[in-house]
Amino acid sequence: MRLQCEVEVVSRLLPTCGLRGRGRGTRALLSLGRPPGRARGGGVYLMVCTARDRVGSRYKVQENIERFFTRFVEEGKATVRLREPAVDVCLSKANASNLKNFLSAVRLAHQGTDIGALPLSALVPAKTSEVEKPKTKMIITSRRDYPLTKNFPYSLEHLQTSYCKLARIDMRVLCLKKLRKLDLSHNHIKQLPATIGDLICLQELNLHDNHLESFSGALCNSTLQKSLQFLDLSQNKIKALPIQFCQLRELVNLKLDDNELIRLPFKIGQLHHLRFLSAARNKLPFLPSDFRKLCLENLDLFGNPFEQPNPLVPNIQLKIPLTLLECAARATVNYRIPYGCHLLPSHLCEDLEVAKTCQCGSACLSSFIQITVTMNLHHVAHTVVLVDNMGGTEAPIICYFCSLDCYSQFLDRYLQSNG
């Protein structure tokens, strides 16, 4: 029986200079069996092989185990304390299920169980591939090299599978719980499975040049909220992003170039960590009002068909008298009332999540005045790529007003400044 894990063999007699040739963090192969050439009545041994010592060191098992330490076995950790020599064999980073089976076999061997009933292995030198450090990075750039019969190494932290003509994300990839960087660029992927959100360590996701038409709201509500920092959705066919997109609040770098976006996320100002944003060559007519809250280092909005703003031609959607729902929403915001589905009706909470905000701070649901005004993009970004070939760095942004009074006050200031 064999087990791959990390091993440290420590002497209890000389703790300061124990057998640390197989020190902490050293990948090892443990084997339980009999030495080759021994008679069938020979004892059972535990053999530890490492990259430095592939021949391995052997330790007698029968009636030689002083104690098993298995408190953290579910985390892939355990210690086997031997009587002779007086050492502790400390195991870590093992598959929990395999570790349990291995320890069970060692315990039976210690108790003198009939050898024929034990899952023994031949005690032979380990292969280099069995004791080398776990593979953390794999780059595949052609369909020919894509593994069809072998699983990906469970230890992968960086996986790139580009130019492989993938029509969907391989379910084997979604089992790689240690992944930090996943590059699926230059494929034919049309849809993202919600289970990508189960990759709890994922920090970078590259989906450049695929056939995506949407980005799932379920992904935005997954564990990606706490981990995802880089997202590349450029060169796809996305027309809009879901309302929940701005729950990905750890995003630092967002690429949306060469899509078919007709609007940016409504609450984009909630992305407080966002520093790099590119949405060039889309179909954006204007920017959302929340765009003012961003604090970027680099911004690229080149090649969008921005409309010419005209604050003197408002889109008036006022409803008089206000509906009860509108009054409730404004009261909730104005009086800073904490809200949630356990406190307020769910439909009111849903409306508040997409409520527009007047410059006076009041909320607007369906009763408002809407205009577009010009904003210099340097107000939100240190470096701005020119918006057009004319050298401009300005773009139209939406403004909302909850009443004629608020709009009139804005109009007076606007006319005075453009006197």
ABEGO torsion letter per residue (X at the ends): XBBBBBBBBBBAABAAABBAABBBGBBBBBBBBBBBGBBAABBBBBBBBBAABAAEBBBBABGABABBBAAAAAAGBBBBBBAOBBBBBBBBGBBAAAAAAAAAAAAAAAAGBBAAABBBBBBBBBBAAAABBBBABBBBABAAABBAABBBBAABABBBBBGAGBABBBAAAAABAABABBBABGBABABBBAAAAABAABABBBABGBABABBBAAAAABAAAAABABBBABGBABABBBAAAAABAABABBBABGBABABBBAAAAABAABABBBABGBABABBBAAAAABBBABBBABGBBBBBBBAABBBBABBOBBBAAAAAAAAAAAAGBBBBAAABBAAAAAAAAABBBBAAGBBBBABBBBBBBBBBAAAABABBBBABAAGBABBBBBBBBABAAAAAAAAAAAAAAAX
